[in-house]
């Protein structure tokens, strides 16, 4: 499965979350660290859901860009 990951710059580094997996988040000092921590968080989140007998959600979030011309 391939889930959309959202990364945001913060005052202390980066934060990240997976919209299709509520509660699955990570934060780090660098983008690279945050990506690694989020990968680990997703794996742990899905393993916990499986262990609890919960249904693993299918990825369904989509992204796109909006172009603004007149600002």
MODELLER restraints for C-alpha pairs under 7 A, 6 or more apart:
rsr = mdl.restraints
at = mdl.atoms
rsr.add(forms.Gaussian(group=physical.xy_distance, feature=features.Distance(at['CA:2:A'], at['CA:59:A']), mean=6.63, stdev=0.5))
rsr.add(forms.Gaussian(group=physical.xy_distance, feature=features.Distance(at['CA:3:A'], at['CA:18:A']), mean=6.84, stdev=0.5))
rsr.add(forms.Gaussian(group=physical.xy_distance, feature=features.Distance(at['CA:3:A'], at['CA:59:A']), mean=5.35, stdev=0.5))
rsr.add(forms.Gaussian(group=physical.xy_distance, feature=features.Distance(at['CA:4:A'], at['CA:18:A']), mean=6.03, stdev=0.5))
rsr.add(forms.Gaussian(group=physical.xy_distance, feature=features.Distance(at['CA:4:A'], at['CA:61:A']), mean=6.59, stdev=0.5))
rsr.add(forms.Gaussian(group=physical.xy_distance, feature=features.Distance(at['CA:5:A'], at['CA:16:A']), mean=6.82, stdev=0.5))
rsr.add(forms.Gaussian(group=physical.xy_distance, feature=features.Distance(at['CA:5:A'], at['CA:17:A']), mean=5.88, stdev=0.5))
rsr.add(forms.Gaussian(group=physical.xy_distance, feature=features.Distance(at['CA:5:A'], at['CA:18:A']), mean=4.89, stdev=0.5))
rsr.add(forms.Gaussian(group=physical.xy_distance, feature=features.Distance(at['CA:6:A'], at['CA:16:A']), mean=5.37, stdev=0.5))
rsr.add(forms.Gaussian(group=physical.xy_distance, feature=features.Distance(at['CA:6:A'], at['CA:17:A']), mean=5.43, stdev=0.5))
rsr.add(forms.Gaussian(group=physical.xy_distance, feature=features.Distance(at['CA:6:A'], at['CA:18:A']), mean=6.30, stdev=0.5))
rsr.add(forms.Gaussian(group=physical.xy_distance, feature=features.Distance(at['CA:7:A'], at['CA:14:A']), mean=6.67, stdev=0.5))
rsr.add(forms.Gaussian(group=physical.xy_distance, feature=features.Distance(at['CA:7:A'], at['CA:15:A']), mean=5.78, stdev=0.5))
rsr.add(forms.Gaussian(group=physical.xy_distance, feature=features.Distance(at['CA:7:A'], at['CA:16:A']), mean=4.43, stdev=0.5))
rsr.add(forms.Gaussian(group=physical.xy_distance, feature=features.Distance(at['CA:7:A'], at['CA:17:A']), mean=6.93, stdev=0.5))
rsr.add(forms.Gaussian(group=physical.xy_distance, feature=features.Distance(at['CA:8:A'], at['CA:14:A']), mean=5.51, stdev=0.5))
rsr.add(forms.Gaussian(group=physical.xy_distance, feature=features.Distance(at['CA:8:A'], at['CA:15:A']), mean=5.35, stdev=0.5))
rsr.add(forms.Gaussian(group=physical.xy_distance, feature=features.Distance(at['CA:8:A'], at['CA:16:A']), mean=6.26, stdev=0.5))
rsr.add(forms.Gaussian(group=physical.xy_distance, feature=features.Distance(at['CA:9:A'], at['CA:15:A']), mean=6.61, stdev=0.5))
rsr.add(forms.Gaussian(group=physical.xy_distance, feature=features.Distance(at['CA:12:A'], at['CA:29:A']), mean=6.28, stdev=0.5))
rsr.add(forms.Gaussian(group=physical.xy_distance, feature=features.Distance(at['CA:13:A'], at['CA:28:A']), mean=5.79, stdev=0.5))
rsr.add(forms.Gaussian(group=physical.xy_distance, feature=features.Distance(at['CA:13:A'], at['CA:29:A']), mean=4.10, stdev=0.5))
rsr.add(forms.Gaussian(group=physical.xy_distance, feature=features.Distance(at['CA:13:A'], at['CA:30:A']), mean=5.56, stdev=0.5))
rsr.add(forms.Gaussian(group=physical.xy_distance, feature=features.Distance(at['CA:14:A'], at['CA:27:A']), mean=5.58, stdev=0.5))
rsr.add(forms.Gaussian(group=physical.xy_distance, feature=features.Distance(at['CA:14:A'], at['CA:28:A']), mean=5.48, stdev=0.5))
rsr.add(forms.Gaussian(group=physical.xy_distance, feature=features.Distance(at['CA:14:A'], at['CA:29:A']), mean=6.11, stdev=0.5))
rsr.add(forms.Gaussian(group=physical.xy_distance, feature=features.Distance(at['CA:14:A'], at['CA:30:A']), mean=6.28, stdev=0.5))
rsr.add(forms.Gaussian(group=physical.xy_distance, feature=features.Distance(at['CA:14:A'], at['CA:31:A']), mean=6.02, stdev=0.5))
rsr.add(forms.Gaussian(group=physical.xy_distance, feature=features.Distance(at['CA:14:A'], at['CA:34:A']), mean=6.43, stdev=0.5))
rsr.add(forms.Gaussian(group=physical.xy_distance, feature=features.Distance(at['CA:15:A'], at['CA:26:A']), mean=5.82, stdev=0.5))
rsr.add(forms.Gaussian(group=physical.xy_distance, feature=features.Distance(at['CA:15:A'], at['CA:27:A']), mean=4.20, stdev=0.5))
rsr.add(forms.Gaussian(group=physical.xy_distance, feature=features.Distance(at['CA:15:A'], at['CA:28:A']), mean=6.58, stdev=0.5))
rsr.add(forms.Gaussian(group=physical.xy_distance, feature=features.Distance(at['CA:15:A'], at['CA:34:A']), mean=6.80, stdev=0.5))
rsr.add(forms.Gaussian(group=physical.xy_distance, feature=features.Distance(at['CA:16:A'], at['CA:25:A']), mean=5.58, stdev=0.5))
rsr.add(forms.Gaussian(group=physical.xy_distance, feature=features.Distance(at['CA:16:A'], at['CA:26:A']), mean=5.24, stdev=0.5))
rsr.add(forms.Gaussian(group=physical.xy_distance, feature=features.Distance(at['CA:16:A'], at['CA:27:A']), mean=6.11, stdev=0.5))
rsr.add(forms.Gaussian(group=physical.xy_distance, feature=features.Distance(at['CA:16:A'], at['CA:34:A']), mean=6.98, stdev=0.5))
rsr.add(forms.Gaussian(group=physical.xy_distance, feature=features.Distance(at['CA:16:A'], at['CA:38:A']), mean=6.90, stdev=0.5))
rsr.add(forms.Gaussian(group=physical.xy_distance, feature=features.Distance(at['CA:17:A'], at['CA:24:A']), mean=5.81, stdev=0.5))
rsr.add(forms.Gaussian(group=physical.xy_distance, feature=features.Distance(at['CA:17:A'], at['CA:25:A']), mean=4.35, stdev=0.5))
rsr.add(forms.Gaussian(group=physical.xy_distance, feature=features.Distance(at['CA:17:A'], at['CA:26:A']), mean=6.48, stdev=0.5))
rsr.add(forms.Gaussian(group=physical.xy_distance, feature=features.Distance(at['CA:18:A'], at['CA:24:A']), mean=5.96, stdev=0.5))
rsr.add(forms.Gaussian(group=physical.xy_distance, feature=features.Distance(at['CA:18:A'], at['CA:25:A']), mean=6.79, stdev=0.5))
rsr.add(forms.Gaussian(group=physical.xy_distance, feature=features.Distance(at['CA:19:A'], at['CA:61:A']), mean=6.88, stdev=0.5))
rsr.add(forms.Gaussian(group=physical.xy_distance, feature=features.Distance(at['CA:20:A'], at['CA:59:A']), mean=6.05, stdev=0.5))
rsr.add(forms.Gaussian(group=physical.xy_distance, feature=features.Distance(at['CA:20:A'], at['CA:60:A']), mean=6.84, stdev=0.5))
rsr.add(forms.Gaussian(group=physical.xy_distance, feature=features.Distance(at['CA:20:A'], at['CA:61:A']), mean=6.49, stdev=0.5))
rsr.add(forms.Gaussian(group=physical.xy_distance, feature=features.Distance(at['CA:24:A'], at['CA:41:A']), mean=6.37, stdev=0.5))
rsr.add(forms.Gaussian(group=physical.xy_distance, feature=features.Distance(at['CA:24:A'], at['CA:42:A']), mean=6.43, stdev=0.5))
rsr.add(forms.Gaussian(group=physical.xy_distance, feature=features.Distance(at['CA:24:A'], at['CA:45:A']), mean=6.54, stdev=0.5))
rsr.add(forms.Gaussian(group=physical.xy_distance, feature=features.Distance(at['CA:25:A'], at['CA:38:A']), mean=6.49, stdev=0.5))
rsr.add(forms.Gaussian(group=physical.xy_distance, feature=features.Distance(at['CA:25:A'], at['CA:41:A']), mean=6.82, stdev=0.5))
rsr.add(forms.Gaussian(group=physical.xy_distance, feature=features.Distance(at['CA:26:A'], at['CA:34:A']), mean=6.29, stdev=0.5))
rsr.add(forms.Gaussian(group=physical.xy_distance, feature=features.Distance(at['CA:26:A'], at['CA:37:A']), mean=5.93, stdev=0.5))
rsr.add(forms.Gaussian(group=physical.xy_distance, feature=features.Distance(at['CA:26:A'], at['CA:38:A']), mean=5.16, stdev=0.5))
rsr.add(forms.Gaussian(group=physical.xy_distance, feature=features.Distance(at['CA:26:A'], at['CA:41:A']), mean=6.90, stdev=0.5))
rsr.add(forms.Gaussian(group=physical.xy_distance, feature=features.Distance(at['CA:27:A'], at['CA:34:A']), mean=5.36, stdev=0.5))
rsr.add(forms.Gaussian(group=physical.xy_distance, feature=features.Distance(at['CA:28:A'], at['CA:34:A']), mean=4.57, stdev=0.5))
rsr.add(forms.Gaussian(group=physical.xy_distance, feature=features.Distance(at['CA:46:A'], at['CA:56:A']), mean=6.93, stdev=0.5))
rsr.add(forms.Gaussian(group=physical.xy_distance, feature=features.Distance(at['CA:49:A'], at['CA:56:A']), mean=6.85, stdev=0.5))
